[in-house]
Amino acid sequence: QVQLVESGGGLVQPGGSLRLSCAASRSILGFKRGWYRQAPGKERELVAIFTTGGKTNYADSAKDRFTITTDNFVNRVYLQMNSLKPEDTAVYYCNVEIRGQSYWGQGTQVTVSS
């Protein structure tokens, strides 16, 4: 099992930046891990992940604007979000898959508005 706690969300103007952080209660090195988001009235969607092989996958909407990184020493996964747009408004969730079991954090709200 693993517990995940996200932080770093908030209200930001279009064009601004935010850095989300996900703290895991145990090592998540080598597991598929990353970020998803869910906007009102929409399904949850992938934003950026590390695969089990350590490669990164990004949604087309996140490419060139968002960067996922990990600090394995402190069991954290980060999402640096730049050039934010109103359509990035959503609850952002951290996710880890361990031996076929999917674990989610409680989510952090990101609102992009002027």
N, C-alpha and C positions, 0 to 999 in steps of 0.2 A: 504494500500500500504506500501511497504518498499523499501528502497534503500540499496544496498549492495555494499561494496567496499572491494576488496581483496588487499592484499599486502604481501610481503615477498618472492616472487619468485626470481629466479636468476639462475646463472650458478654455478654448483657445481660438484665436481669430484665424480666418483663412490665411494660408501662407505660413502659419506658425509651426512650431515643433513641440513634440512631447516625447518623453522616454518612459515607456512602460517597463515595469519590472515584475518578474514572477519568481517568488522564493519557494523552493521545494524543501520538503522536510527530510529528504534523503538524496543521495546521489542519483542523478538522472542521466549521467553520462552513458552514451551508447544507446539510449532509447529514443524513439521518435518523440519529439517535443517541439512545442511552438505555440503559435497564436492563431486564434480564430476570432471572428466578430459576428455580432448579430444586431442588425438595425431593426427598428420598429416595423413590424409587419413582414419581415423577411426571414428567411432561413439562415441558420448559422453557416458561415463560410470561412474557408481557410484564408489566412492572411500570409503567414510565413512560418515555415517549420524547418527543423533539422531532421533529416532522415536518420535511420539507424546507422547508416554508413557515414554520417557527419556532413552530408551534402545539404545545401539549402534549397528550398523550393518556395517561390513567391507567387502569390496571385498576380495576375496581370495588372490589377489596379494598384498593387503595392510596389511593383518593380520600379527602380530608379528613385523611389521616394522613401521607402522603408528599409531598415536593415535589422536583421535578427542576429544577435550575438549571445554567447553563453560564457558564463564564468563557472567552470566546473569546480573550482576550489570552494566556492561558497554556494554551490547548487542553485544558481540563478540563470534565468533566461531573460534577455532584454529585447525590447522592440523600440528602435529609434525611428520616430516618424517625423518626416520633414515635409514641407510644402503641403500641409494638410488642407483638405477640401471639405466643404459641408457634407459631401457624400461619404466622408469617412466617419461621420457621426454614428456611433454604435456602442454597444457594450463589448468590450474586448476580454476574451477568455484565454487563459493559459491551459494547455493540454499536454498530457504525457500519456503514452501508451506503454504499459509494462505487461509483457507476457499475455497480450490479447485483451487486457483490461484497460479501459480508457478512464483517465482521471481528469477532472475539471476543477478550476478554481471558481471563486464566487463571481468573478468578473469585475471590471473597472470601467466606468462610464467615460467615454470620450465624446465631447461635444464641440463641433467646429462651427462657430457662428460669429458674425460681427455684431 
